[in-house]
């Protein structure tokens, strides 16, 4: 069996690697450093670690000041806390001046599980997508997590939202993978259906494609790990299938499904385009439960995805 990874753990190691390579990197946390894995920087580079306590808004404001001073701050908390709690600070203090701050949202989606609705971020991608100058990233596996974390320092400028997961998944990308901002990765080719996903839903989509193949349905699987700027060329290519399916551990309102719908709606009428099926949570809050139970309830397992596709064909 392939080794399983939580992207939040891989991020912690990659962040420490970035701090070792780049002296301007600093890490900020809000009393969650063991969960967000910034403990790696706290232990190895204590002079470049700041714990602001349970005060996420102050943490984001501090990160803005550090960025304005020429440093590269990574501000860390649970995805819900660092986006919804801090929206005004992110909008005015980071995005308006387009400061290079990386906001790392740990445990994105439903899989915070037992902590329930207050801790589950089902709107974070929508919130961050809406902000001018914000880049929105969600790595599919351990390989991409490391690549994105380092790219956030090396090659991306301006505000970055990095959505990290709690659910353990195997690597789906090749070991030699190179991350390129704004470029989707085609992991599987199929003529009938195109499954577009990000985060650990990429793994679920690949397994769903295996199940669909047993029913005679050939599905492409596309890793849409850059949610903003979106790879519109990949979306138009996917639209040649009879059914385009977006899969996300997020509300269908404002996330990848909405971004893809915008591209499809603006395609010239003479271009062939498949119908769109958006899979995700359907305009509801989260609730307490085990991660697997919640994913199954919302149809975000390989079995749930394949069943939804078959019902839509």
N, C-alpha and C positions, 0 to 999 in steps of 0.2 A: 504494500500500500504506500502511496506517495506521502511524504511528510506534509503535515498541515501547519499553517502559519496564521496567526492573527496579524493583520497589517499594522495594528497599533504597536505591537512588540518590535516588528521589523523597523518601523519608523523610529523608535527609540534608539536603536543601534545606528541607523542611518544619520540621525540627528547628531549623535556623538561623533560620527565620522566627519560630518560636515563641520562641526566645531573644531575638530583636530586639523582639518585642511584649511579652514578659513577663520582667521583670528577675529573677524568682524561679527561672526555668528554668536548670538546670545539666546538663551532660552528663558522664557517666562512661564510661570504656572500659577494656578489659583487653588493650591492645597490639594491637588490631585496627581502629584508627580509619579506615584507608583502606578496609577491607572493609565495615565497618558504616556508613561514610560520616559518622561523627561528626567527621571531618576538617573538615567545614564549620564546626562550632562551634569547633574547635581553632584554625582560621585566623582566624575573624572575632571570636570572643569568648574569647580564650585564658584570661582570668581566670575564666571559668566552665566550664572544661574540666579534667577530672582523668583522667589515665592511671594506672591502678593496676597496670600491668604484667600479667603472666600470673598473675593472682590474682583470679579471678572471685568467689570467696566473700568476699574482703575488699572487693571493689567493691560487692557487694550490701549488706554490712554498713554500709559508708560511706554508701551511698544511703539506707539506713534512718535513719541519724543525721542526714543532711541534711534528710530529710523531716520528722523530728521537730523540727527547728529552724525549720521554716516554708518551706523551699525546695521546689521541684518537680524532683526528680532523674529523669533518663532514664538508666538503666543499660543498657549495650549490649554484646552479644557475639554469637557464633553461637548459634542457637536451642538447640542441644544443650548448649552450655557454660553458658548463663545459666539453664537450667531444671534439668537433671539434676545438674550439678556443684554447684549452689547451693540445692538443694531445702530443706535444713534451715534455712538462713538466710532464704529467702523465706517459709517457713512460720511460723517463730517471730518473726523480727525485722520482717517487713513485714506479713504477713497477720494474724497474731494481734492486733497493735494497729491494723490496718487503715490503714496509712500510705499516703499518696499517692505511690507510686513507680511509674514506668512502666518496665517491663522490655521492652526491644526485642530480640526474637530474630531475628537476621538469617539469611538463607539457610535458612529452614525447609524441611524435607522432604528429598527425594531429590536435589535439583538442586545440592547441594554437590559431587555427582558424583565426580570422581577422588579426593577426600580420603577417601571410604569410610565405613564404619560408624561410626567414632569421631566423625565430624563431621556425620553425617546425623541429623536429629531426626525420628524417626517416632513418638515418644511424648510430645512436648512439650505438645500440646494436652490430652492425657489427664491429664498431671501437673498442669497449671495449672487445668483444669476442676475437679479434685478439691479445690482449696483454698478454704476459706470466704473470702468477701469479694473474691475475685479476679474481675476482668472479663477476658474473653478475646476478642481481636479479630484478624481477619486480612483485610486489605483486598484487594479484587479487582483494583484497577488503580491507576494514578497518581493519578487524581482522588480516589479514596477514601482513598488513603494520606495525602495532604495533609490531607483533612478529618478523618480519625481522629487524626492527630498533634496537630492543633490542638485537637480536642475533648478529647483526653486531658489537656490543660492547662485548658481553659475550663470544661468542663461535667461531666467524670467525676471522681468522688472515690473514694478508696481505691486498692488495688493494681490495676494494669493490665498484662496481657501482650499485647504487640503483635507478631504474627508476620509477618515480612517475607520476601519471596521473592527468588530470584536469577534466575528464569526470565523472559526478556523477553516481555511481552504488550502488546497494544494496549489502549487505554481501552475499557471496555464500558459505563461509566456516562455519562449525559449531563453536559455541562459545567456545568450548573446544579445538579448533585446536592448535596443536603444530607444529611449523615450524622445518623442518629438512633439512639442506643444502643438495642439490643434489637429493632430493626426490620429484617426481611428486605426485600429488594428483588426484585420480580418483573420479570424482564427479558424474558420470553417466555411466552406463554400456549399451552397445548396440552392436549387432553382426555385423552390416553391415558397419558402418563407424566409424572412430575414429577422433574426433576433438581435436587438441592439440593447446592450446592457453596460453597467459600470459597477465597480466595487465587486463584492463577492457574488453578486448576481451574474457575473460573467461565467463563473464556474457552474452555477445553477443552469444557465442557458446552454452551456455545452452539454451538460448531462440531459437536459430536456431534448436537445437535438438528437442525442443517441436514442432516446425513447421514441421520438417522432420517426426516426429512420425505420424502426421496427414496424411502423404503421404505413410505410411507403411514402412518408413526407420528408423531403430533403430541405434542411434548414441551414442557412448561413448563420454564423455567430460573429458579431462585431463588438469589439471592446471599445466603448465610447468613453474612455477614461478622461479625456478633456471635454468637460461639459460646456465650458465657455473658455475660449472661443470654440464653437462647435465645428466639427468637420462636415460642412454642408455637402461637399463632394461625395463623401461616404454615404450620407443620407440619400442623396439622389441616386446613387448606385444601388442602395438597398431597395429603393422604391420600384425597381424593375421586377421584384418579386410580387406575387399576388397579394401577399399579406406582410405588412411591416409591423413588428411587435417590439415595443419598448418594455424593458423589464428593470424595475428599480425598487430598492428598499426605501421608499419615499412616497409621498403623496403623488397621485397622477396629476395634481394641480400644480403647475409651475416648474416641474422637474424636467427630466429628459424627455418624457412623453410630450410635454408642451413645447419644448424646443424643437423636437422633430416635427410636430404638427405645424409649427410656424414655417418650417422649410417646405414641407409638402404643400401647404396652402399657397405658397408664393411661386411654386413651379409653374411654368407655362402650361396652358391647358393641353397643348399638343403632346406633352411628354407623358409617357406611361407612368402611372404611379399606383402602387398597391394601396389597399385599405389599411388603416392604422388601428392597431389594438394596443391600448396602454395598460400595462399590468403594474400594479403598485397598490398602495393603500388608497381607498376611495373616499377622500374627503372626511376622514375620521381622525380622532386622536388615538394614540397608542393605549395600551393597557398592560397590566402586569401579567407575566406568564413566562414560561421557558422560551428561549429563542426559537427552537424548532416548532413549538406549538404555535407561536405567533406567525412565523413564516408560513406554516401550513394553513392557518386560518385565512391569510390574505392571498393564498394561491401562489406564493413565491418560493415553492420547492420545485425541483425538476418535474415531479409528477403533476403539480398544479399548473405549471407553465405549459407543459405538453397537452394537458387536458383542455386548457383555455384555447390553445392554438387549434386543436382538432375541432372544438366546438365552433370556432370562428370560420373555419374553411368551408 
